[in-house]
Structure formats: C-alpha cells, structure tokens
C-alpha cells in the first residue's frame, strides 16, 4: 500500500505507526493509494484523486465535499466517514502519564502555586489572558511560554516546568463544543490540577472531580475562589489529585484504539472503492472553486492582499 502525508500533517508519526501495525509493506509515495492530510492553506491534498483522509488538529469542521474521511473534534456521526478523536489522544507520552496521575500522586508541600505556558495570544480568546491577570492578583502565576513571559525567558521542557506547580492554567484558544486539545492532558501528565476552559462539554470525556472545570461555575471569580480553597486545604487538594482523570479509565487505556479501527476500515478497501466524495456536478464544482481559492491565497497577489488587509485592520 502506498500512502502520502501532506499539508503539515501533525499526526504523521502515530498514523504511520498504526499503518505499519495493520498492514504489510506500507510505502510513502508520490503516487499514493491513500493521502493523509491536515489543515493548511496550500491544500496540497486537493491535487490527489485517491481517497483523502483528513486528521484535524485545529478548531474547524471538515468539508466532506472535498475529502472522503475525517478525524476531528466535533460530536457528530456521518456514515463511515467520520470519527471523533480529540487532539490529546495523539500525545501518547502525555496520555500514558496522565492516566496514572491518581496512582502516582504523592503530596509535595514545596510545589509552587500555578503556571501558564502559551506561545502567543494573537489567535486566542481574551478570557485566557484576563484570567491569568486576575489569578495573579492572588499569587504569582509563572508564565513559562513566549507569551506574557515573566520568568526571564521561555522554558525548554513544558512538562518538567509544569511539574513544579500545583495548578496549570489550561485554557483553549477557542470556546467550542468538542474542541479539547492537548492542553488539559499535558497538565494532567505533569501531576498538576488543570484549570480548564474551552470545550463546554469537556465533562463528557474527563472526570470533573479531577480538575477545575470553569464551565461548571457561574463566573471566573468563582473559579478563582475554588482555586484559593484548594490551595489552602491540602486534604481537599489531595482528594482532587487522587481522582482518576476519566470516569471510565479502564476503557481508556489505549487512546488510538478507535482510530486504529477507523483507519483499517478505510485502507483495507481497494483505493477506488474507498472514495466517498462526489466529483461530479456540484461536488466537482466546489472542489474546483476551492482549488482556485487556495491557489490565489498562496500566490504573490494573494499574499499581497493579505498584507494589505492586515495593515488596514491594524490601523482600525
């Protein structure tokens, strides 16, 4: 079987591991039987006529007019074409540590208060920075990323940095149903209590007794009061740390179990039989228009237009 990975495909290593586990003689080729893609303005996957499988790491809804299968964040069903696998399932090292947090926990009275690790704040909800500022009025919150850094420079190892703290601010870039990324699992893996905000339905997948779920409070002021309560009551803090992160933790030991089945069902078919998109009539028209749009966005003219728009927005 010949495969191709395009469009800054973030789960390439895990997906190639799954393919090698399921099939013999898997070969990376420029003439693939199946193309795996992610989200990118170049949309290179549109240049391949074979089945297109999109594994989404951003907060977008897949366009099934242009792809055959998708793995993403949304809670939805669509025949054999879609599977919900949140981004954190692909962070295997963090996942393996996180599901043992309640087992490995030992009280450490020398831990610092709280951390905040983000690269930038341009494409994120404003609540993240404002919560950081408000919580910092209670105690110092150490920012170890490039964004709002207050410790003299960005840290080299996020997990090692987070392990020094009792709490981790784990806010997503966006508030959206189903959009649960690696942020909460990384905080769990470091042996901290995540202060989480992002997916309003996060309690469907994580045990709310194991972390601070901001969506369960009427305001961020109430969240901060909860943080203070835990910070000042070691026994209450311990009880939260000893909660398993999943309510069905025995069934969640293998984060890629469903992904493995999904990929097998696709790639065990003959390539031409696995195509689900419609290339005729409106389906073909939508794909042609999208190709033209992507070509423009990546052209010199398109880049010039984007620069002019950004300048205008900056002036406003």
CORLIN-V374430 format. One line per field, one symbol per residue. burial: b if it has 24 or more other C-alpha atoms within 12 Angstrom, else e. A space follows every 50 residues. Layout:
burial: ???
This chain:
burial: bbbbbbbebbbbebbbebbeeeeeeeeeeeebbbbbbbbebbbbbbbbbb bbbbbbbbbebbbbbbbbbbbbbbeeeeeebbbbbbbbbbbeebbbbbbb bbeebeeeeeeebbbbbbeeeeeeeebbbebbbebeeeeebbbbbebbee eeeebeebbebbbbbbbbbbbbbbbbbbbbbbbbbbbbbbbbbbbbbbbb bbbebbbbbbbbbbbeeeebeebbebbbebbeeeeebbebbbbbbbeeee eeeebbeebbebbeebbeeebeebbbbeeeeeeeeebeebeeeeeeeeee eeeeeeeeeeeeeeee
